[in-house]
Amino acid sequence: MAISFVKEQKKQKYLIAVFAVVILIIGVFVYQNFFRGKANIIIPDVTEELTAKKAEINFMALENPILGILQQFEEIKLTSDVENSAGRPNPFLPY
């Protein structure tokens, strides 16, 4: 009989401790979100206006002789069956 009372008392002490921790956490949460004063955020005054910078294009770079060596890619021609088809019926199935 005495053993069962001791187990119940230990269990009750643990439950009281857990309950106290939960109440403490809820109390801190409520204090942080509702009762604490708002933080004073100081926004500095902007006295000078921001202006957009002018973009300058260097067209002399297009006259570089290295650019004359470049070749255009040939155009890829699609066949008529590829142009008219909408693709696979279920594109998520593996091949």
N, C-alpha and C positions, 0 to 999 in steps of 0.2 A: 504494500500500500504506500509506503513512504517513497519508494522509487518512482511510482507514477506521479506523485505530487511534485517531486523534484524535477522530473522531465517537463511537467506542465509549467512549472515556474520558470525554467530555462527558456522554454518555448515562448512564454509570455514576455519575458525580458527582451528576447530578440524581436518579437513583434512590436513592442513598445519602442525599441531603438529604431527599427525600420520606419515606423510611423512618424517618429520625431524627425528623422532625416527627410522624409517626404514632405512633411509640413515645413521644415526649414527651407527646402528647395523651392517650394511653392511661394513661401514668404519672400524669398530673395527675388524671384521672378516678378511677383506683383510689385515689390518696391522699385525694382529697376525700370519697369515699364509704365507705372502709373504715378508713383509718388515722388520720384526724384525729379528735380527741376530740369528743364530743358537746357541743353548745352548752348552756350552763347557762341555762335559762329560769326566771326567778323569778316565781312566781305570787303576787300580793299576797293577803294574808288579808282576807277580807270580814268585817268585824265587825258591820255593821248589816244587818238583813234588809230585803229589798226588799218593799214592800207595794204591792198593787194600788191604784191611785187610784180613787176613787168617781166614777162618771159621774153628772152632774146634767143632767137634761133640762129645758129651758125650755119649758113648755107654753104660756106666754103668747105665744110666737111663732106658735102655731097660731091664735090669735084675731086675727091681723093682718087688717085689712080688705082688703088686696091679695089675700089668698088666696081671698076670696069671689068675686073676678072670674074666677078660673080655671074653665075648663069641662072636663068629662070628654070623652075621645075616645069616638067611637061604636064599638061592638064590631064587629069584622070577622067576618062570617058566611061560613063555608065551605060550598060546595056539596057535595052528597053524592058526586059523582064525584071531587072533590079529596080528600075525607076518606078514601075507600076505596082510592085508588090509592097505589102505593108509590113513585111517581116515574118518572123516565125509565129505560128498560132499561140504558142506559150513560150515566151523568151526566157522564162525562169527554169525551164527544164534543161538539164545538162545535155550535151551533144551525145 
